[in-house]
Amino acid sequence: MLNGLLSTDNIILSAFIVFLLGIIYIKRKNLVIQKILFPIFFISMLRTQLGIKAMNKLANKFRKQLKFLSDFGILIGFLGMILIAVLLVYSIYSVFTDPKAAAGAGIVAPIKAKGVFYVPVIFFIICIFIIAVIHEFSHGVIARVYNLKVKSSGFAFLHILVPIIPMAFVEPDEKELVKRPIREQLGVFAAGAVSNILLAFIVLGLTFGLTYLAAPHIEKYIHAEGVLVSNIVKSENIKYPAETAGMKKGEVIKEIDGFQITSTANFTKALENKKPGDTVNVKTTNGTYTIALAENPDKKGKPYMGIYAAQYTYMDEKTPDITKNVYIPVISWVFELFRWLFILNIGIGLFNLVPLGPIDGGRMLKVVLDKKFRKETSAKLFKWISIFFLVIILANVTIGFIRG
């Protein structure tokens, strides 16, 4: 129990909350509170002028190029809106027709809990900060491209009793914004989400570049030698072959029917000509098992052992200390950061394009509806579309908690 409470994640998260509480206390006179379910659930905002000079500078220097990017962003924004809308509708169809289907939306948090998409605390803090700053800064830059006043910028904190999630915000002059041409409004609204999606692909490019530079050095010392049984698949309804045979988590598979296993690729190859019901001899670091293969629950007619397989590697004894203790850990950490930056930028960017209420996608949709329909009709359409997607999201989140 004590070890769980003193885990690295919990220590970092506690220190981070204390840090946020310190900032809020020091700046308490300048905070604006948005009461949602105060004092349990609310947002505190610290208005500043941070970044506004940089927004002005970029807008003045690259106005022509940024207008082009703004127009491109509108296109990407609507394509993203269609994509996320289709994915959400499909996800709710899937979870109600397939008991094994995963929920299509859920809560992202640095907490391990049922129904929560867990992100390690340190990566959560770094990624959310980067995503929020890029998102809001992009709104501000495009607003300034169209000479729209940005009244303030700053940081906000989402509280669930204590501050949990840091955010950023930019406040363009809303009264002036609604008077602007539809192209300018859409450009400002789309900028944040689209910048996150673009950042995700920039990170992907950086990952490939880092792989190209680092791989030749690392591959000299890291060797693949088998497939790790990272876990045993267990089900309430059926006992799969690996569990029946007594295979344990942590074993390394070396051979299947005399065929040497060095990687997950040739592990798959060793099973590709097998059928459900076939018997195989599996040699691991713990011994040899005779296993009668089952049918894959997700791929009819395909064999299934009932394990979670991962590549097993070992480090050469001749690896220099600086490579072993500095170079490889740092590169691995950067790769993990890039992985989370890609996943969260794509996820949060697309989620912000959902045609729902006050978020970016909703505001884009509202502008178009107001342009195409009478005020009363537009308001009704927007209300029912927002309710429709809100219900789908809440249903997905609820199912995630139930099935998680």
C-alpha positions in Angstrom: 0.0 0.0 0.0 2.8 2.5 1.1 4.9 1.5 -2.0 1.9 2.4 -4.2 1.4 5.7 -2.6 5.1 6.5 -2.9 5.3 5.6 -6.6 7.3 8.0 -8.8 4.1 9.0 -10.6 2.3 9.9 -7.4 5.3 11.9 -6.0 5.6 13.9 -9.3 1.9 14.5 -9.5 1.8 15.6 -5.8 4.8 17.9 -6.3 3.1 19.4 -9.5 -0.2 20.0 -7.7 1.7 21.8 -4.9 3.6 23.9 -7.5 0.3 24.9 -9.1 -1.2 25.7 -5.7 1.8 27.9 -5.0 1.4 29.9 -8.3 -2.4 30.3 -7.6 -1.7 31.5 -4.1 0.9 34.0 -5.2 -1.3 35.3 -8.1 -4.6 34.9 -6.2 -5.6 38.6 -6.6 -5.3 38.4 -10.4 -7.3 35.2 -10.8 -10.7 35.0 -12.5 -12.8 32.0 -11.5 -15.2 30.3 -13.9 -17.6 28.5 -11.6 -18.9 25.2 -13.0 -19.6 23.1 -9.9 -17.7 25.4 -7.5 -15.8 24.6 -5.3 -15.5 21.0 -6.6 -15.1 21.6 -10.3 -14.0 25.0 -11.7 -11.5 26.8 -13.8 -9.2 29.6 -12.6 -7.7 32.0 -15.1 -4.6 34.2 -14.9 -4.8 36.9 -17.5 -1.5 38.3 -18.8 0.0 39.8 -21.9 2.4 36.9 -22.4 3.1 36.1 -26.0 1.1 38.9 -27.6 4.2 40.7 -28.8 5.4 37.5 -30.5 1.9 37.0 -32.1 2.1 40.6 -33.5 5.7 40.1 -34.8 4.8 36.8 -36.5 1.6 38.2 -38.0 3.3 41.3 -39.4 6.3 39.4 -40.8 4.5 36.5 -42.4 1.0 37.8 -43.0 0.7 36.5 -46.6 2.0 33.0 -45.8 -0.1 32.8 -42.6 -3.3 33.8 -44.5 -2.6 30.9 -46.8 -2.1 28.6 -43.9 -5.3 29.9 -42.3 -7.3 29.0 -45.4 -5.6 25.6 -45.5 -6.4 25.2 -41.8 -10.1 25.8 -42.5 -10.1 22.9 -45.0 -8.2 20.6 -42.6 -10.5 21.7 -39.8 -13.7 20.7 -41.7 -12.1 17.4 -42.9 -11.1 16.7 -39.3 -14.6 17.5 -38.1 -16.1 15.0 -40.6 -13.5 12.4 -39.6 -14.0 12.7 -35.8 -17.8 12.8 -36.2 -17.8 9.6 -38.3 -15.4 7.9 -35.8 -17.6 8.9 -32.8 -20.8 7.6 -34.5 -19.0 4.4 -35.5 -17.6 4.0 -32.0 -21.0 4.1 -30.4 -22.3 1.7 -32.9 -19.4 -0.7 -32.2 -19.7 -0.6 -28.4 -23.4 -1.5 -28.6 -23.0 -4.3 -31.2 -19.7 -5.8 -30.0 -19.2 -6.5 -26.3 -15.4 -6.5 -26.8 -15.2 -3.2 -28.6 -13.3 -0.4 -26.9 -14.9 3.0 -26.2 -14.1 5.6 -28.8 -13.7 8.5 -26.3 -12.4 8.6 -22.8 -10.8 10.7 -20.1 -7.1 11.3 -20.5 -5.3 11.6 -17.1 -2.0 10.8 -15.3 -4.0 8.4 -13.1 -4.3 4.7 -13.4 -8.0 4.0 -13.1 -10.7 2.1 -14.8 -12.0 3.8 -17.9 -9.1 6.3 -17.9 -6.6 6.7 -20.8 -3.5 6.7 -18.6 -0.5 8.9 -19.5 2.6 8.8 -17.3 2.7 12.0 -15.1 5.9 13.6 -16.4 4.8 13.1 -20.1 1.3 14.3 -19.3 2.6 17.5 -17.8 5.0 18.3 -20.6 2.6 17.3 -23.4 -0.4 19.2 -22.1 1.7 22.3 -21.6 3.1 22.2 -25.1 -0.3 21.3 -26.7 -2.1 24.1 -24.8 0.5 26.8 -25.6 0.7 25.9 -29.3 -3.1 25.7 -29.6 -3.8 29.0 -28.0 -0.8 30.8 -29.5 -2.0 29.7 -33.0 -5.5 31.2 -32.3 -3.8 34.5 -31.3 -1.4 34.6 -34.3 -4.3 34.1 -36.9 -6.4 36.7 -35.0 -3.5 39.2 -35.4 -3.1 38.3 -39.1 -6.6 39.7 -39.6 -5.8 42.7 -37.4 -8.2 41.4 -34.7 -7.3 42.7 -31.2 -6.1 40.1 -28.7 -7.1 41.4 -25.3 -5.2 39.0 -23.2 -3.4 35.7 -23.0 -2.4 33.6 -20.0 -2.7 30.4 -18.1 -5.7 28.6 -16.7 -6.0 25.7 -14.3 -8.8 23.1 -14.3 -9.6 22.2 -10.7 -11.2 19.1 -9.3 -10.9 20.5 -5.7 -7.2 21.0 -6.4 -5.6 22.2 -9.7 -5.1 19.2 -11.9 -4.7 20.2 -15.5 -2.8 23.4 -16.6 -4.1 25.1 -19.7 -3.4 28.2 -21.8 -5.8 30.7 -23.3 -5.9 33.6 -25.7 -8.8 36.1 -25.7 -9.5 37.8 -29.1 -12.0 40.6 -29.1 -15.2 38.4 -29.4 -17.5 41.3 -30.2 -15.3 42.3 -33.1 -14.7 38.7 -34.2 -18.4 38.0 -34.9 -18.6 41.0 -37.2 -15.7 39.7 -39.4 -16.1 37.8 -42.7 -16.8 34.1 -42.3 -13.3 33.3 -43.7 -11.6 35.2 -40.9 -13.8 33.7 -38.2 -13.3 30.2 -39.4 -9.5 30.8 -39.7 -9.3 31.9 -36.1 -11.4 29.0 -34.8 -9.6 26.3 -36.8 -6.1 27.5 -36.0 -5.7 25.8 -32.6 -6.9 22.3 -33.4 -5.1 22.3 -36.8 -1.9 23.5 -35.3 -2.0 20.5 -32.9 -2.6 18.1 -35.8 0.3 19.6 -37.7 2.5 19.5 -34.7 1.8 15.8 -34.4 3.1 15.1 -37.9 6.2 17.4 -37.2 6.9 15.2 -34.1 6.5 12.1 -36.3 9.0 13.5 -38.7 11.4 14.2 -35.8 11.0 10.7 -34.6 12.0 9.2 -38.0 15.0 11.6 -38.0 16.1 10.7 -34.5 15.7 7.0 -35.4 17.9 7.4 -38.5 20.6 9.2 -36.4 20.5 7.0 -33.3 19.7 3.5 -34.6 23.1 2.7 -36.1 24.8 3.4 -32.8 22.2 1.6 -30.6 21.9 -1.4 -32.8 25.6 -2.2 -32.2 24.9 -3.0 -28.6 21.2 -4.0 -28.5 20.4 -7.5 -29.7 17.1 -9.3 -30.4 16.9 -12.7 -28.8 13.4 -14.2 -28.6 9.9 -13.1 -27.8 9.0 -12.0 -24.3 5.7 -13.2 -22.8 4.7 -9.9 -21.4 1.4 -11.3 -20.0 -0.9 -14.2 -20.3 -4.4 -13.6 -21.8 -7.1 -14.5 -19.3 -10.8 -14.6 -19.8 -13.7 -15.4 -17.5 -15.3 -17.6 -20.2 -12.4 -19.6 -21.6 -8.9 -20.7 -20.6 -6.5 -20.1 -23.4 -3.7 -22.6 -24.4 -0.8 -20.7 -22.8 -2.5 -20.5 -19.4 -3.7 -24.1 -19.7 -0.1 -25.3 -20.4 1.2 -23.4 -17.4 3.2 -20.7 -19.2 4.1 -17.7 -17.1 4.6 -14.0 -17.6 8.2 -13.1 -18.1 9.3 -16.2 -20.0 11.1 -15.8 -23.3 10.1 -17.9 -26.2 13.1 -19.3 -28.0 11.7 -22.0 -30.4 8.4 -23.2 -31.9 8.6 -26.7 -33.3 12.4 -26.4 -33.6 12.0 -23.1 -35.5 14.3 -20.5 -33.8 12.4 -17.4 -32.5 14.5 -14.2 -32.4 11.8 -11.5 -33.1 8.1 -10.9 -33.0 8.2 -11.1 -36.9 9.4 -14.7 -37.0 7.2 -15.6 -34.0 4.3 -14.6 -36.3 5.8 -16.5 -39.2 6.2 -19.7 -37.1 2.5 -19.7 -36.5 1.2 -18.5 -39.9 0.8 -22.0 -41.3 -0.8 -23.4 -38.2 -4.5 -23.9 -37.7 -6.7 -23.9 -34.5 -6.4 -27.3 -32.9 -2.8 -27.9 -34.1 -0.3 -28.9 -31.4 3.0 -27.1 -31.2 6.1 -27.5 -29.0 7.1 -24.2 -27.5 10.6 -23.9 -26.0 11.1 -21.0 -23.5 13.6 -20.0 -20.9 11.6 -22.0 -18.4 11.3 -25.2 -20.4 9.3 -26.8 -23.2 5.4 -26.7 -23.4 3.1 -28.8 -25.6 0.3 -26.4 -26.6 -2.9 -27.1 -28.5 -3.6 -23.9 -30.3 -7.1 -22.2 -30.0 -8.9 -20.1 -32.5 -8.1 -16.4 -32.4 -11.2 -14.6 -30.9 -10.7 -11.6 -33.2 -9.6 -13.5 -36.4 -11.7 -16.5 -37.2 -9.7 -19.5 -38.5 -6.4 -18.2 -37.2 -4.4 -19.9 -34.4 -4.1 -18.4 -31.0 -1.7 -19.1 -28.1 -3.2 -16.7 -25.6 -0.2 -14.5 -24.8 0.8 -10.8 -25.1 4.1 -11.0 -27.0 6.8 -8.4 -27.0 10.3 -8.2 -28.5 12.9 -9.4 -26.1 16.3 -7.7 -26.3 19.5 -7.7 -24.3 22.4 -5.3 -24.1 25.9 -6.4 -25.1 28.3 -6.7 -22.1 30.9 -4.6 -24.1 28.5 -1.6 -24.2 30.4 1.5 -23.0 29.1 2.9 -19.7 28.2 6.3 -21.2 26.1 4.5 -23.9 24.4 2.2 -21.4 23.8 4.8 -18.6 23.3 8.0 -20.5 22.9 7.8 -24.3 20.4 4.9 -24.5 18.2 6.1 -21.5 18.0 9.6 -22.9 17.2 8.5 -26.4 14.5 6.1 -25.1 13.0 8.9 -23.0 12.9 11.3 -26.0 11.3 8.6 -28.1 8.6 8.1 -25.4 8.0 11.9 -25.2 7.6 12.0 -29.0 5.2 9.1 -28.9 3.0 10.8 -26.3 3.2 14.1 -28.1 2.0 12.5 -31.3 -0.8 10.6 -29.7 -2.1 13.5 -27.6 -1.7 16.1 -30.3 -3.8 14.0 -32.7 -6.3 13.0 -30.1 -6.8 16.5 -28.6 -6.6 18.2 -32.0 -9.4 16.0 -33.4 -11.5 16.2 -30.3 -11.4 20.0 -30.5 -13.0 19.7 -34.0 -16.1 17.8 -32.7 -19.2 19.9 -33.7 -20.1 20.5 -30.2 -21.0 23.7 -28.1 -18.2 26.1 -27.3 -15.1 24.1 -28.6 -13.4 25.0 -31.9 -15.4 22.6 -34.1 -18.7 23.8 -32.6 -17.8 27.4 -33.2 -16.8 26.6 -36.8 -20.1 24.8 -37.4 -22.1 27.6 -35.8 -20.5 30.2 -38.1 -21.5 28.1 -41.2 -25.1 27.5 -39.9 -25.6 31.2 -39.2 -24.5 31.9 -42.7 -26.7 29.4 -44.4 -29.9 29.5 -42.3 -32.1 32.0 -40.5 -31.1 32.7 -36.9 -33.8 30.6 -35.3 -33.2 27.6 -37.6 -29.4 27.9 -37.1 -29.8 27.9 -33.3 -32.0 24.8 -33.3 -29.8 22.9 -35.6 -26.7 23.8 -33.6 -28.4 22.8 -30.4 -29.5 19.4 -31.5 -26.2 18.6 -33.3 -24.3 19.6 -30.0 -26.6 17.4 -27.9 -26.2 14.5 -30.3 -22.4 14.5 -30.0 -22.4 15.3 -26.3 -24.6 12.2 -25.7 -22.2 10.0 -27.9 -19.2 11.3 -26.0 -20.8 10.7 -22.6 -22.0 7.3 -23.6 -18.4 6.4 -24.7 -16.9 7.6 -21.5 -19.5 5.8 -19.4 -18.9 2.5 -21.3 -15.2 3.0 -20.9 -15.6 3.1 -17.1 -17.9 0.0 -17.2 -15.8 -2.1 -19.5 -12.4 -0.6 -18.6 
